[in-house]
Amino acid sequence: MGSVRKASAWLGLVDDSDDERYYDDDYAEGPEPGDAWVTNPKVRVADEAAQEQGTRIATVTPDGFRDARGIGELFREGVPVIVNLTGMEPNDAKRVVDFAAGLTFGLRGSIERVANRVFLLTPADYKVVSGEPVGRANGGFYNQS
């Protein structure tokens, strides 16, 4: 069964049986021919040679909603993604944020705004630590009063 067919069955859009009416033999399993999002200059992955989880962070600057797929594929691989929407039209930016919120909810991750129109998507097994030092928050070491 093709990946599009599987996704449609999972969403409940088509019957889950192997009914050949809906299956097109022209679509092979595996990556699609035009699927070159990793080489897209809008997507940068820190330390692309690293294969272990927890060693990569991706930065994506989409031009439109069509670039949301690259965000989703990186996030599904367990890579934290910084999404910079500053160059997008407001309506498309809202769609990408809605997509990212659904993506993080579905995969039990989190989404956090780090700047105006810049968001951090983190998988479930990551913890975001604030930049505020612990001692400074309580008037710690440098409090000379």
LINFEN-V382725 format. One record per pair of residues at least 4 apart in sequence whose ideal C-beta (glycine too) atoms are under 6 Angstrom apart, sorted by sequence separation. I is the first residue (numbers start at 1). J is the second residue. If there is no record, write none. Layout:
# LINFEN-V382725
I|J ; I|J
This chain:
# LINFEN-V382725
1|5 ; 31|35 ; 63|67 ; 88|92 ; 114|118 ; 122|126 ; 136|140 ; 139|143 ; 1|6 ; 8|13 ; 9|14 ; 50|55 ; 62|67 ; 74|79 ; 88|93 ; 104|109 ; 132|137 ; 135|140 ; 8|14 ; 50|56 ; 75|81 ; 104|110 ; 113|119 ; 114|120 ; 122|128 ; 135|141 ; 9|16 ; 74|81 ; 104|111 ; 14|22 ; 47|55 ; 85|93 ; 111|119 ; 112|120 ; 47|56 ; 46|56 ; 71|81 ; 101|111 ; 111|121 ; 45|56 ; 46|57 ; 60|71 ; 100|111 ; 110|122 ; 45|58 ; 109|122 ; 109|123 ; 44|59 ; 109|124 ; 58|74 ; 108|124 ; 43|60 ; 104|121 ; 5|23 ; 42|61 ; 58|79 ; 60|81 ; 100|121 ; 56|79 ; 57|80 ; 58|81 ; 59|82 ; 60|83 ; 61|84 ; 2|27 ; 53|78 ; 43|70 ; 65|92 ; 64|92 ; 68|96 ; 75|103 ; 65|95 ; 65|96 ; 68|99 ; 72|103 ; 86|117 ; 85|117 ; 37|70 ; 84|118 ; 83|119 ; 82|120 ; 81|121 ; 80|122 ; 78|123 ; 75|121 ; 80|126
